[in-house]
Amino acid sequence: QEQLVESGGDSAQAGGSLTLSCVASGFIYRDVCMAWFRQAPGKEREGVASRDTPGFTTYADTVKGRFTISKDTRKNILYLQMNNLKPEDTAMYYCAAAEPEDCYSGSFLDAPQTYKHWGKGTRVTVSS
């Protein structure tokens, strides 16, 4: 049974940093497309950062230069390093993974339906 479990969400001051982790278990293939999405209260889900199977990364314009997505392939853990946090980064953050047949390369931040597996989320709150 595939499972994604996020952690690392917390409260932070504007300008601060947080690192989110997503432990993937039960996947047959370790190298699959993965991504971070977020959803703020009253807003639609937004793609934040993605990493495809070869390791290429893509970022939403709102986080480019501040957030970094990475993966420890051996441990099968996806990370999101968030620096220079802003109050508008406040949201529930979700980790997502695709099936190999649905994604090999490219970014699907605007097509969340590409990702079949989702975690339950971890909350980030940024105060000014």
N, C-alpha and C positions, 0 to 999 in steps of 0.2 A: 504494500500500500504506500503510494507516494505521499510524502508529507513535507510541508514547508513550515518552519517555526521561526518567527521573527522575535528579536529582542533588541534591547538598547534604547528604546524610546524613553524619553524623560522630559523634564522641564529644563529650559535653558534660557539664558539671557540673550538678547540680540547681540550679535557679534561673537557668540560662543560657538562651540563645536560639539557634535555628537557623532557617534559611529553606530550604525544599525547593522545587525547581523541576521542572516537567514540560513538556518541549517536545513539542508535538503537530505531526506532519507527515503529509502525505498525505491529510488530511481534506478532503472536498469542502466541507463547511460548517464555518465557524470557530466559530459560536455553537451549541454543543451542551452538554448537561448533562455536567458533569464532577465528579469527586469524588476525595477521598483516603481510602484505607483503610489499615489497618495490621494486622499479625499478629505477635504476640509468640510466642516459643518455647513450644510446648505449649498454645497458646491458639487459639481460633477467630479468623478474620478479623473485624475490627471497622470499621464505618464511622466516619470521623473528621469529615469536613466535605464539604459538597457545594455546588455552585453550578449553578443551573439556567440555561436559555437566556436568560431576561430579566435574570439577574444576582442573583436572590435566593439567599441563603446560609443553610445550616443546619449546626448543629454537634452532635456528641455531647455529652451532659452532662458527660462526663469531661474535655472540653477547652474547653468554653464559657468565654469570658472570657480564655483563654490563647492560643488558636490563631486565626489569621485566614486564610481562603481568599480568593484574589483571582486575577484573570486579566488579562493583557495581551492584549487581543483582537487588536491589530494584529500582535503577534509570535506569537500563539497559544501563549502560555506560561502555565501554571497554577502558582500559588505557594501555599505553606503556610508562613506565618510562625508560628513556635512560640516562645512566651515562657514564662518561669517553668516550665521543663521539670522534670519529676519522673521518678524512676527507673521508675515504671510506664508512662512514655511510650516506654520501650525497645521497639523493634519494627522490623520491615521495613515500610517505608511504600510503598504502591503508588498510582499515579495511574490513574484509570479514566475512560473517556469512553463516552457512549451514542450510539446512532444517533438521528437526529432523530425517526424514527417511533416510537421507544420512550420518548422523554422530551422534554417541552418545559418544563414547570414542575413544581415540587414537589421533594421530597427522597426519595431512595431509598437512604438509608444502611442501612436494614434489608433491602434487596432488591438485593444486589450483582449478581444475575443481570441486572438492568436494563442494566448497563454491559457493552457488548460488547467494548470494547477495553481492554487492560491493559498497563501497563509491567512491567518486570522487577523494579522495586523499588529502594529505596535504604535503607541501614541506619542507624538512629539508636540510639545507646547513651547512656543517661543514668546517671551514677554519683552516688551520694550523698556 
